[in-house]
């Protein structure tokens, strides 16, 4: 074989080998570029926040989360016995008289009914399998059973469970099933930036730990459903932190 032909063959083999190596490296770097299935779109949350105003020190802040909070654990035998020892709603701190809006379209079940959260409350059936209950209201809402409301409509004014407007004014918000027997975590149904909201203003901060299962129910999102009148879910022989009343 002549020298020029040997040089050409060598150049051809070298280029071919380089191309093969390049394809292999590309395949290793992007193994699923073409095989990856389209990402599934997360199901939209059906509800909005109960206040039209944005959060802030002069409007409202997240007070206590739903679920196995340290405050609920410490008071599970008095305030939260009806909800299996859980804080079975969200507490949103707000000055008395702050306008509360409906989480979604629905029909009023009633005002000042036997649903707790004195001195005044409101229950709305959203006809999508959920009810919302607004508690510790300033006054009896100007709505009656059978009234239809729209998402974002002002339905009540926030108050104070002690009727003082200076001790602990806040809205207690619950989402229940259509049978009015089960409580669920509102943040999994309300469209909001909960991670940011939880950074400021939380009362009874954090969740109670069972040292036998210390990772159970420790995030905003994995809190258990509560069954009205069911047995306690958090009777821990080794709780952390130790129980102490927050008031």
TORKESE-576403 format. One line per field, with one value per atom (N, C-alpha, C): residue in three letters; atom name; z, y, x. Coordinates in steps of 0.2 Angstrom, whole numbers. Each point is the difference from the previous one (the first is absolute). Layout:
// TORKESE-576403
aa ALA, ...
at CA, ...
w Z, ...
v Y, ...
u X, ...
***
This chain:
// TORKESE-576403
aa UNK, UNK, UNK, UNK, UNK, UNK, UNK, UNK, UNK, UNK, UNK, UNK, UNK, UNK, UNK, UNK, UNK, UNK, UNK, UNK, UNK, UNK, UNK, UNK, UNK, UNK, UNK, UNK, UNK, UNK, UNK, UNK, UNK, UNK, UNK, UNK, UNK, UNK, UNK, UNK, UNK, UNK, UNK, UNK, UNK, UNK, UNK, UNK, UNK, UNK, UNK, UNK, UNK, UNK, UNK, UNK, UNK, UNK, UNK, UNK, UNK, UNK, UNK, UNK, UNK, UNK, UNK, UNK, UNK, UNK, UNK, UNK, UNK, UNK, UNK, UNK, UNK, UNK, UNK, UNK, UNK, UNK, UNK, UNK, UNK, UNK, UNK, UNK, UNK, UNK, UNK, UNK, UNK, UNK, UNK, UNK, UNK, UNK, UNK, UNK, UNK, UNK, UNK, UNK, UNK, UNK, UNK, UNK, UNK, UNK, UNK, UNK, UNK, UNK, UNK, UNK, UNK, UNK, UNK, UNK, UNK, UNK, UNK, UNK, UNK, UNK, UNK, UNK, UNK, UNK, UNK, UNK, UNK, UNK, UNK, UNK, UNK, UNK, UNK, UNK, UNK, UNK, UNK, UNK, UNK, UNK, UNK, UNK, UNK, UNK, UNK, UNK, UNK, UNK, UNK, UNK, UNK, UNK, UNK, UNK, UNK, UNK, UNK, UNK, UNK, UNK, UNK, UNK, UNK, UNK, UNK, UNK, UNK, UNK, UNK, UNK, UNK, UNK, UNK, UNK, UNK, UNK, UNK, UNK, UNK, UNK, UNK, UNK, UNK, UNK, UNK, UNK, UNK, UNK, UNK, UNK, UNK, UNK, UNK, UNK, UNK, UNK, UNK, UNK, UNK, UNK, UNK, UNK, UNK, UNK, UNK, UNK, UNK, UNK, UNK, UNK, UNK, UNK, UNK, UNK, UNK, UNK, UNK, UNK, UNK, UNK, UNK, UNK, UNK, UNK, UNK, UNK, UNK, UNK, UNK, UNK, UNK, UNK, UNK, UNK, UNK, UNK, UNK, UNK, UNK, UNK, UNK, UNK, UNK, UNK, UNK, UNK, UNK, UNK, UNK, UNK, UNK, UNK, UNK, UNK, UNK, UNK, UNK, UNK, UNK, UNK, UNK, UNK, UNK, UNK, UNK, UNK, UNK, UNK, UNK, UNK, UNK, UNK, UNK, UNK, UNK, UNK, UNK, UNK, UNK, UNK, UNK, UNK, UNK, UNK, UNK, UNK, UNK, UNK, UNK, UNK, UNK, UNK, UNK, UNK, UNK, UNK, UNK, UNK, UNK, UNK, UNK, UNK, UNK, UNK, UNK, UNK, UNK, UNK, UNK, UNK, UNK, UNK, UNK, UNK, UNK, UNK, UNK, UNK, UNK, UNK, UNK, UNK, UNK, UNK, UNK, UNK, UNK, UNK, UNK, UNK, UNK, UNK, UNK, UNK, UNK, UNK, UNK, UNK, UNK, UNK, UNK, UNK, UNK, UNK, UNK, UNK, UNK, UNK, UNK, UNK, UNK, UNK, UNK, UNK, UNK, UNK, UNK, UNK, UNK, UNK, UNK, UNK, UNK, UNK, UNK, UNK, UNK, UNK, UNK, UNK, UNK, UNK, UNK, UNK, UNK, UNK, UNK, UNK, UNK, UNK, UNK, UNK, UNK, UNK, UNK, UNK, UNK, UNK, UNK, UNK, UNK, UNK, UNK, UNK, UNK, UNK, UNK, UNK, UNK, UNK, UNK, UNK, UNK, UNK, UNK, UNK, UNK, UNK, UNK, UNK, UNK, UNK, UNK, UNK, UNK, UNK, UNK, UNK, UNK, UNK, UNK, UNK, UNK, UNK, UNK, UNK, UNK, UNK, UNK, UNK, UNK, UNK, UNK, UNK, UNK, UNK, UNK, UNK, UNK, UNK, UNK, UNK, UNK, UNK, UNK, UNK, UNK, UNK, UNK, UNK, UNK, UNK, UNK, UNK, UNK, UNK, UNK, UNK, UNK, UNK, UNK, UNK, UNK, UNK, UNK, UNK, UNK, UNK, UNK, UNK, UNK, UNK, UNK, UNK, UNK, UNK, UNK, UNK, UNK, UNK, UNK, UNK, UNK, UNK, UNK, UNK, UNK, UNK, UNK, UNK, UNK, UNK, UNK, UNK, UNK, UNK, UNK, UNK, UNK, UNK, UNK, UNK, UNK, UNK, UNK, UNK, UNK, UNK, UNK, UNK, UNK, UNK, UNK, UNK, UNK, UNK, UNK, UNK, UNK, UNK, UNK, UNK, UNK, UNK, UNK, UNK, UNK, UNK, UNK, UNK, UNK, UNK, UNK, UNK, UNK, UNK, UNK, UNK, UNK, UNK, UNK, UNK, UNK, UNK, UNK, UNK, UNK, UNK, UNK, UNK, UNK, UNK, UNK, UNK, UNK, UNK, UNK, UNK, UNK, UNK, UNK, UNK, UNK, UNK, UNK, UNK, UNK, UNK, UNK, UNK, UNK, UNK, UNK, UNK, UNK, UNK, UNK, UNK, UNK, UNK, UNK, UNK, UNK, UNK, UNK, UNK, UNK, UNK, UNK, UNK, UNK, UNK, UNK, UNK, UNK, UNK, UNK, UNK, UNK, UNK, UNK, UNK, UNK, UNK, UNK, UNK, UNK, UNK, UNK, UNK, UNK, UNK, UNK, UNK, UNK, UNK, UNK, UNK, UNK, UNK, UNK, UNK, UNK, UNK, UNK, UNK, UNK, UNK, UNK, UNK, UNK, UNK, UNK, UNK, UNK, UNK, UNK, UNK, UNK, UNK, UNK, UNK, UNK, UNK, UNK, UNK, UNK, UNK, UNK, UNK, UNK, UNK, UNK, UNK, UNK, UNK, UNK, UNK, UNK, UNK, UNK, UNK, UNK, UNK, UNK, UNK, UNK, UNK, UNK, UNK, UNK, UNK, UNK, UNK, UNK, UNK, UNK, UNK, UNK, UNK, UNK, UNK, UNK, UNK, UNK, UNK, UNK, UNK, UNK, UNK, UNK, UNK, UNK, UNK, UNK, UNK, UNK, UNK, UNK, UNK, UNK, UNK, UNK, UNK, UNK, UNK, UNK, UNK, UNK, UNK, UNK, UNK, UNK, UNK, UNK, UNK, UNK, UNK, UNK, UNK, UNK, UNK, UNK, UNK, UNK, UNK, UNK, UNK, UNK, UNK, UNK, UNK, UNK, UNK, UNK
at N, CA, C, N, CA, C, N, CA, C, N, CA, C, N, CA, C, N, CA, C, N, CA, C, N, CA, C, N, CA, C, N, CA, C, N, CA, C, N, CA, C, N, CA, C, N, CA, C, N, CA, C, N, CA, C, N, CA, C, N, CA, C, N, CA, C, N, CA, C, N, CA, C, N, CA, C, N, CA, C, N, CA, C, N, CA, C, N, CA, C, N, CA, C, N, CA, C, N, CA, C, N, CA, C, N, CA, C, N, CA, C, N, CA, C, N, CA, C, N, CA, C, N, CA, C, N, CA, C, N, CA, C, N, CA, C, N, CA, C, N, CA, C, N, CA, C, N, CA, C, N, CA, C, N, CA, C, N, CA, C, N, CA, C, N, CA, C, N, CA, C, N, CA, C, N, CA, C, N, CA, C, N, CA, C, N, CA, C, N, CA, C, N, CA, C, N, CA, C, N, CA, C, N, CA, C, N, CA, C, N, CA, C, N, CA, C, N, CA, C, N, CA, C, N, CA, C, N, CA, C, N, CA, C, N, CA, C, N, CA, C, N, CA, C, N, CA, C, N, CA, C, N, CA, C, N, CA, C, N, CA, C, N, CA, C, N, CA, C, N, CA, C, N, CA, C, N, CA, C, N, CA, C, N, CA, C, N, CA, C, N, CA, C, N, CA, C, N, CA, C, N, CA, C, N, CA, C, N, CA, C, N, CA, C, N, CA, C, N, CA, C, N, CA, C, N, CA, C, N, CA, C, N, CA, C, N, CA, C, N, CA, C, N, CA, C, N, CA, C, N, CA, C, N, CA, C, N, CA, C, N, CA, C, N, CA, C, N, CA, C, N, CA, C, N, CA, C, N, CA, C, N, CA, C, N, CA, C, N, CA, C, N, CA, C, N, CA, C, N, CA, C, N, CA, C, N, CA, C, N, CA, C, N, CA, C, N, CA, C, N, CA, C, N, CA, C, N, CA, C, N, CA, C, N, CA, C, N, CA, C, N, CA, C, N, CA, C, N, CA, C, N, CA, C, N, CA, C, N, CA, C, N, CA, C, N, CA, C, N, CA, C, N, CA, C, N, CA, C, N, CA, C, N, CA, C, N, CA, C, N, CA, C, N, CA, C, N, CA, C, N, CA, C, N, CA, C, N, CA, C, N, CA, C, N, CA, C, N, CA, C, N, CA, C, N, CA, C, N, CA, C, N, CA, C, N, CA, C, N, CA, C, N, CA, C, N, CA, C, N, CA, C, N, CA, C, N, CA, C, N, CA, C, N, CA, C, N, CA, C, N, CA, C, N, CA, C, N, CA, C, N, CA, C, N, CA, C, N, CA, C, N, CA, C, N, CA, C, N, CA, C, N, CA, C, N, CA, C, N, CA, C, N, CA, C, N, CA, C, N, CA, C, N, CA, C, N, CA, C, N, CA, C, N, CA, C, N, CA, C, N, CA, C, N, CA, C, N, CA, C, N, CA, C, N, CA, C, N, CA, C, N, CA, C, N, CA, C, N, CA, C, N, CA, C, N, CA, C, N, CA, C, N, CA, C, N, CA, C, N, CA, C, N, CA, C, N, CA, C, N, CA, C, N, CA, C, N, CA, C, N, CA, C, N, CA, C, N, CA, C, N, CA, C, N, CA, C, N, CA, C, N, CA, C, N, CA, C, N, CA, C, N, CA, C, N, CA, C, N, CA, C, N, CA, C, N, CA, C, N, CA, C, N, CA, C, N, CA, C, N, CA, C, N, CA, C, N, CA, C, N, CA, C, N, CA, C, N, CA, C, N, CA, C, N, CA, C, N, CA, C, N, CA, C, N, CA, C, N, CA, C, N, CA, C, N, CA, C, N, CA, C, N, CA, C, N, CA, C, N, CA, C, N, CA, C, N, CA, C, N, CA, C, N, CA, C, N, CA, C, N, CA, C, N, CA, C, N, CA, C, N, CA, C
w 0, 0, 0, -4, -1, 7, 1, 6, 0, -6, 0, 2, -3, 1, 8, 3, 7, 4, -2, 4, 0, -6, -1, 4, 0, 4, 7, 2, 7, 2, -4, 1, 1, -5, 0, 6, 2, 6, 6, 1, 6, 0, -6, 1, 1, -2, 1, 8, 2, 7, 5, -2, 4, -1, -5, -1, 4, 0, 4, 8, 2, 7, 2, -5, 1, 1, -4, 1, 6, 2, 7, 6, -1, 6, 0, -6, 0, 3, -2, 3, 7, 3, 7, 4, -4, 4, -1, -5, -1, -1, 4, -1, -1, 2, 0, -4, -4, -4, -4, -4, -4, 3, 5, 2, 6, 3, 6, -2, 4, -1, 2, -3, 2, 8, 3, 8, 1, 5, 1, 4, -2, 3, 6, 5, 7, 0, 3, 0, 4, -3, 3, 6, 5, 7, -1, 2, -1, 4, 5, 4, 0, 3, 0, 8, 2, 7, 2, 6, 3, 1, -2, 0, -7, -2, -6, 0, 6, 1, 1, -3, 1, 7, 2, 7, 2, 6, 2, 8, 3, 7, 1, -5, 1, -3, -3, -2, 3, -2, 4, -1, 4, 0, 2, -2, 2, 7, 4, 7, 2, -1, 2, -6, -1, -6, 2, -5, 1, 2, 4, 2, 7, 0, 6, 3, 1, 2, 8, 2, 7, 4, -2, 4, 1, -6, 1, 4, 0, 4, 7, 2, 7, 3, -5, 2, -3, -2, -3, 4, 6, 4, 2, -2, 1, -6, -3, -6, -6, -1, -6, 1, 5, 1, -6, -2, -6, -6, -1, -6, 0, 5, 1, 2, 4, 2, -5, -6, -5, 0, -2, -1, -7, 0, -6, -4, 0, -5, -1, -3, 0, 4, 4, 3, -4, -2, -4, 4, 3, 4, -4, 3, -4, 5, -1, 4, 0, 5, 0, -6, -4, -5, -7, 0, -7, -4, -6, -5, -1, 0, -2, -6, -5, -6, 0, -4, -1, -4, 2, -3, -7, -1, -7, 0, -6, -1, 4, 3, 4, 2, 5, 3, 7, 3, 8, 3, 5, 4, 6, 2, 6, 3, 4, 4, 8, 4, 7, 2, -4, 1, 6, 1, 5, -3, -2, -4, 4, 6, 4, -2, 3, -2, 1, 7, 2, -1, 0, 2, -6, -6, -6, -6, -4, -5, -6, -6, -6, -3, -3, -4, -7, -5, -7, -3, -4, -3, -8, -2, -6, -6, 2, -5, -5, 3, -4, 5, 5, 5, 6, 1, 5, 3, 7, 3, 3, 1, 4, 5, 6, 6, 2, 2, 2, 7, 4, 8, 3, 6, 4, -3, -3, -4, 5, -3, 4, 1, -4, 0, -4, 1, -4, -7, -5, -7, -2, -5, -3, -6, 1, -4, 3, -4, 3, -4, 3, -3, -7, -5, -7, -4, 3, -5, -3, -7, -4, 0, 1, 0, -5, -2, -5, 3, -4, 3, 0, 6, 0, 3, 1, 3, 7, 3, 7, 3, 5, 4, 7, 3, 7, 2, 7, 3, 5, 0, 5, 7, 5, 7, 5, 6, 5, 4, 2, 3, 7, 3, 7, -1, -6, 0, 2, 0, 2, -5, -6, -5, 1, 6, 2, 3, 2, 3, -5, -5, -5, -6, -3, -6, -6, -3, -6, -3, -6, -3, 1, 2, 0, -6, -5, -6, 0, -2, -1, -7, -2, -6, 2, -1, 2, -6, 1, -6, 0, -5, -1, 5, 3, 6, 6, 1, 6, 5, -1, 5, 0, -6, 0, -2, 4, -1, -5, -4, -5, 0, -2, 0, -5, 2, -5, -5, 2, -4, -6, 0, -6, -5, 2, -4, -2, 4, -1, -4, -6, -4, 3, 3, 3, 1, 1, 2, 7, 2, 7, 3, -4, 3, 2, -4, 2, 6, 0, 5, 7, 0, 6, 3, -3, 2, 6, 0, 4, 4, 6, 4, 3, 0, 1, 8, 3, 7, 1, 6, 1, -5, -2, -5, 0, -6, -1, 2, -1, 1, 5, 4, 5, -3, 4, -3, 5, -3, 3, 0, 5, 0, -3, 0, -3, -7, -3, -7, -1, 0, 1, -7, -6, -6, -2, 4, -2, 1, -5, 1, 2, -4, 2, -5, -6, -5, 0, -4, 0, -4, -4, -5, 1, 5, 2, 6, 2, 6, -1, 5, -1, 0, -3, 0, 7, 3, 6, 0, 4, 0, 6, -1, 6, 5, 6, 5, 1, -5, 0, 6, 1, 5, -2, 6, -1, -5, -4, -5, 3, 5, 3, 7, 2, 7, 1, 0, 0, 7, 1, 6, 1, -6, 1, -5, 1, -4, 0, -5, 0, -4, 2, 7, 5, 7, 5, 0, 1, 0, 5, -2, 4, -3, 4, -3, -2, -6, -3, 3, 4, 3, 7
v -6, 6, 6, 5, 6, 4, 5, 4, 5, 3, 4, -4, -6, -4, -2, -2, -1, 6, 5, 7, 1, -1, 1, -5, -7, -5, 2, 2, 2, 5, 5, 6, -2, -4, -2, -4, -5, -4, 4, 5, 5, 4, 3, 4, -5, -6, -4, -2, -1, -2, 6, 6, 6, 1, -1, 0, -5, -6, -5, 2, 2, 2, 6, 4, 6, -2, -4, -3, -3, -4, -4, 5, 5, 5, 4, 2, 3, -4, -7, -4, -1, 0, 0, 6, 6, 6, 1, -2, 2, -7, -4, -7, 0, 5, 1, 6, 3, 6, -1, -6, -1, -5, -4, -5, 2, 6, 2, 2, -2, 1, 7, 4, 6, 0, 6, 0, 1, -4, 1, 7, 3, 6, -1, 3, 0, 2, -4, 2, 7, 5, 6, 0, 3, 1, 4, -3, 4, 6, 1, 6, 6, 6, 5, 2, 4, 2, 4, 0, 3, 8, 3, 7, 3, 5, 4, 3, 3, 4, -5, 2, -4, 0, -6, 0, 5, 2, 5, 2, 4, 1, 5, 3, 4, -3, -6, -3, -7, -5, -7, -4, -4, -5, -7, -5, -7, 0, -3, -1, -7, -4, -7, -5, -5, -4, -5, -4, -5, -6, -5, -6, -1, -4, -2, 5, 6, 5, -1, 4, -1, 3, 5, 3, -4, -3, -5, -6, -3, -5, 1, 6, 2, 1, 2, 1, -5, -6, -5, -2, 0, -2, 5, 6, 5, 3, 5, 3, -4, -6, -4, -7, -1, -7, -2, 4, -1, -2, 2, -2, -4, -5, -5, 2, 6, 3, 4, 1, 5, 7, 4, 7, -1, 0, -3, 6, 6, 5, 4, 6, 5, 6, 3, 6, 5, 5, 6, 6, 3, 6, 6, 4, 6, 4, 7, 4, -1, 1, 0, 4, -2, 3, -1, -4, -1, -4, 2, -3, -7, -5, -7, -2, -3, -2, -7, -2, -7, -4, -6, -3, -2, -2, -2, 1, -1, 0, -5, 2, -5, 3, -4, 1, 1, 5, 0, -5, -4, -5, 4, 5, 4, 4, 4, 5, -1, 0, -1, -7, -5, -6, -4, -6, -4, -3, 4, -2, 2, 3, 2, 7, 2, 6, 6, 1, 6, 6, 6, 1, -1, 1, -1, -4, -3, -5, 0, -3, 0, -7, -3, -7, 1, -2, 0, -6, -3, -6, 2, -3, 2, -5, -5, -4, -4, 0, -3, -6, -1, -5, 3, 6, 4, 5, 1, 6, 4, 7, 4, 3, 1, 3, 5, 6, 6, 2, 0, 0, 6, 2, 5, 7, 0, 6, 6, 6, 6, 1, -2, 0, -5, -1, -5, 2, -4, 2, 1, 5, 2, -4, -7, -5, -5, -3, -5, -7, -5, -7, 1, -3, 0, 5, 6, 5, -3, 2, -2, 6, -3, 5, -2, 5, -1, 1, -4, 0, 8, 2, 6, 5, -2, 5, 0, 7, 1, -3, -5, -3, 1, 3, 1, 4, 2, 4, -4, 0, -4, 4, -5, 2, -2, -2, -2, -5, -6, -5, 2, 5, 3, 6, 2, 6, 6, 1, 6, 4, -4, 4, 2, -2, 1, -6, -5, -6, -4, -3, -4, 0, 6, 0, -4, -4, -4, -4, -2, -4, -8, -4, -7, -3, -3, -2, -8, -3, -7, -2, -6, -3, -7, -1, -7, -3, -7, -4, 2, -2, 1, -2, -6, -3, 4, 5, 4, -5, -5, -4, -1, 3, -1, 7, 1, 6, -1, 4, -1, 6, -1, 5, 6, 6, 5, 2, -1, 3, -5, -6, -4, 1, 5, 2, 7, 4, 7, 2, 4, 2, 6, -1, 5, -2, 5, -2, -2, -6, -1, -1, -1, -1, 7, 5, 7, 3, -2, 2, -2, -6, -4, 3, 4, 3, 5, 3, 6, -1, 2, 0, -6, -5, -7, 0, -2, -1, -7, -2, -7, -4, 4, -2, -8, -3, -6, -6, -6, -6, -4, -3, -5, -6, -3, -6, -6, -5, -7, -3, 0, -2, -8, -3, -7, 0, 6, 1, 7, 3, 7, 4, -4, 4, 0, -3, 0, 7, 2, 6, 6, 2, 5, 5, 0, 5, 4, 5, 4, -5, -4, -3, -7, -4, -7, -1, 5, 0, -5, -4, -5, 4, -4, 2, -1, 4, -2, -2, -4, -3, 3, 4, 3, -5, 1, -5, -6, -1, -6, 0, -6, -1, 5, 2, 4, -4, 4, -2, 1, 4, 2, -1, -6, -2, -3, 4, -2, -2, -6, -1, 4, 2, 4, 5, 5, 6, 5, 4, 5, 6, 6, 2, -3, 0, -1, 4, -3, 4, 6, 6, 5, 5, 2, 4, 7, 2, 6, 6, -1, 6, -2
u 4, -4, 4, -1, 4, -1, 5, -1, -6, -2, -6, -6, 0, -6, -1, 6, 1, -3, 3, -2, -8, -3, -7, -4, 2, -3, 0, 6, 1, -5, 0, -4, -8, -2, -7, -2, 5, -2, 0, 5, 0, -6, -3, -6, -6, 0, -6, 0, 6, 0, -2, 2, -2, -7, -3, -7, -4, 2, -3, 1, 5, 1, -4, -1, -4, -7, -3, -7, -1, 5, 0, -1, 5, -1, -6, -3, -6, -6, 1, -5, 0, 6, 1, -2, 1, -2, -7, -4, -7, -4, 0, -3, -7, -4, -7, -2, 4, -2, -6, 0, -6, -4, 2, -5, -4, 2, -4, -7, -5, -7, -1, -5, -2, -2, 2, -1, -7, -3, -7, -1, -5, -2, -4, 3, -4, -7, -4, -7, -1, -3, -1, -4, 2, -4, -6, -6, -6, -1, 3, -2, 6, -3, 5, 0, 5, 1, -7, -1, -6, 0, 6, 0, 2, -3, 2, 7, 1, 6, 6, 6, 6, 2, 4, 2, 5, 1, 4, -2, 5, -1, -6, -3, -6, -6, 1, -6, -2, 4, -1, 7, 1, 5, -2, 4, -1, 1, -5, 1, 2, -5, 2, -2, 4, -1, -5, -3, -4, 4, -3, 3, 3, 5, 3, 5, -2, 4, 2, 5, 2, -5, -4, -5, -6, -2, -6, 2, 6, 2, -1, 3, 0, -8, -4, -7, -5, 3, -5, -6, 1, -6, -5, 1, -5, -2, 4, -2, -1, 4, 0, -2, -3, -3, -5, -3, -5, 3, 6, 4, 6, -1, 5, 7, 0, 6, 3, -2, 3, -3, 4, -3, -3, -7, -4, -2, 4, -1, 7, -1, 5, -2, 5, -1, 4, -4, 3, -1, 5, 0, -2, -5, -2, -4, 1, -4, -8, -3, -8, -2, -5, -3, 3, 5, 3, -5, -1, -5, 3, -5, 1, -3, 3, -4, -1, -4, -2, 6, 2, 5, -2, -6, -2, -8, -2, -8, -3, -6, -4, -6, -3, -7, 1, -3, 1, -4, 3, -3, -4, 4, -3, 5, -2, 4, -2, 5, 0, -3, 2, -3, 4, -1, 4, 6, 4, 6, 7, -1, 6, 2, 6, 4, -5, -2, -4, 5, -4, -7, -4, 2, -4, 4, -4, 3, -4, 2, -3, 2, -4, 1, -3, 5, -2, 1, -5, 1, 2, 6, 3, -3, -3, -3, 5, 6, 6, 3, -4, 2, 3, 0, 3, -5, 1, -3, 6, -2, 5, -4, 4, -3, 4, -3, 4, -2, 5, -2, 3, -2, 2, -2, -5, -2, -2, 0, -1, -8, -4, -7, -4, -6, -4, 0, 3, 0, -7, 0, -7, -2, 1, -2, -5, -4, -4, 0, -2, 0, -3, 3, -2, 3, 3, 3, 6, 0, 6, 5, 6, 6, 5, 4, 5, 7, 4, 7, 3, 2, 3, -5, -6, -5, 1, -1, 1, -6, 1, -5, -1, 6, 0, 6, 0, 5, 4, 7, 3, -1, 1, -1, 5, -2, 4, -4, 3, -4, -1, 3, -1, -4, -2, -5, 3, 7, 3, 3, 2, 4, 7, 2, 7, 4, -4, 4, 3, -4, 3, -5, -1, -4, 3, -5, 2, -6, 1, -5, 2, -4, 1, -4, 4, -3, 1, -6, 1, -3, 3, -3, -2, -7, -3, -2, -2, -3, -7, -4, -7, -4, 2, -4, 1, 5, 1, 3, 3, 3, 8, 3, 7, 3, 6, 4, 6, 1, 6, 5, 6, 5, -2, -2, -2, 6, 6, 5, 1, -2, 0, -6, -4, -6, 0, 4, 0, 6, -1, 6, 3, 6, 4, 8, 4, 7, 1, -2, 0, 7, 5, 7, 2, -2, 2, -4, -7, -4, 2, 3, 1, 7, 3, 7, -1, -6, -1, -7, 0, -6, -3, 3, -3, -1, -5, -2, 0, 3, 1, 4, 6, 4, 2, 0, 2, -5, 2, -4, 3, -5, 2, 3, 5, 4, -2, -1, 0, 7, 4, 7, 0, -5, 0, -1, -2, -1, 1, 6, 2, -2, 0, -1, -8, -4, -7, -3, -4, -4, 4, 6, 4, 1, -4, 0, -7, -1, -6, -5, 2, -4, -2, 3, -1, -4, -4, -4, -6, -2, -5, -7, -5, -7, -2, -5, -3, -7, -2, -7, -4, -5, -4, -1, 2, -2, 4, 5, 4, 5, 4, 5, 6, 3, 6, 5, 3, 6, 7, 0, 7, 1, -2, 1, 7, 5, 7, 3, 3, 3, 7, 3, 6, -1, -4, 0, 5, 1, 5, -2, -1, 2, -5, 2, -5, -6, -6, -6, 0, -2, -2, -5, -5, -5, 3, -3, 2, -4, -5, -3, -3
***
